[in-house]
Amino acid sequence: MAAGKEIRGKIKSVENTRKITKAMEMVAASKMRKAQERMRAARPYSEKIRNIAANLSHANPEYTHAFMQTNESKVVGFIVVSTDKGLCGGMNTNVLRAVTSKLKDAQAAGQTAQAVAIGNKGLSFLNRVGAQVVSHATQLGDKPHLEKLIGPVKVMLDAYSKGEINAVYLCYTKFINTMRQEPVIEQLLPLATLEVTKGEHSWDYIYEPDAQSVIDDLLVRYVEALVFQAVAENMASEQSARMVAMKAATDNAGSVIGELKLIYNKTRQAAITKELSEIVSGAAAV
């Protein structure tokens, strides 16, 4: 029963794999709830500051920040948010495919690209396609930390302030629900092209102590909030996608085990039948 022994070994191997995928599914489900809570808690702040910044770009104050000016450079900047680990379905593939499409559009327009990679998967991808990675942040853990994100992103923001980049895009995976996550590429800079999202008229502002101090601090907060929110959304999407992927892997392992057991039983039954036939034939010959 050499074949039967081999099948038993395969069954044992798949059972061990199923235990691992089941454990990873439960861990992801536990982390997913905390990640979703952080993401939902950050959404109102990021949406409000986005709305204020959009209205500010139409308010025509006496001071115009560099983030609200359009540059004539031929360089496009990308902030690519991905995961540090794999085993989360096609989540990274989808957002990196969208980034690839945007990179091709930039090349077709005669522009070059610079990128900031947040997450190991995005960093590896950008290096493979030959993109210029000016900075990166990896090993973020299960909870986003603002101090780890602002340093790498500031490299690109400083380049935009100097006029070296004409636009900055933020690329990440937006959390819709547990079963659905969507890749998003949104324009972070310049602010001058953002739409006023609420109301048909611009807000009027009174600046204290002065427009420059308020706008400088506000736009720094704007960028911080949006990058932090993108990473929080990406982490919630990661845990949801990993939970779904590991559940599918566990279910598939169960199906494979059932098929292997059926094959094993058929093989064993055939061997027993063969032995009985040999015994009967031998007895008849005697």
BELMONOR-V666046 format. One record per helix or strand of 3 or more residues. SS is the DSSP state (@ for helix, = for strand). FROM is the first residue (numbers start at 1). TO is the last residue. If there is no record, write none. Layout:
BEGIN
SS;FROM;TO + SS;FROM;TO
END
This chain:
BEGIN
@;2;57 + @;66;68 + =;75;81 + @;91;108 + =;112;118 + @;120;128 + =;132;137 + @;146;161 + =;167;177 + =;180;189 + @;191;193 + @;211;285
END
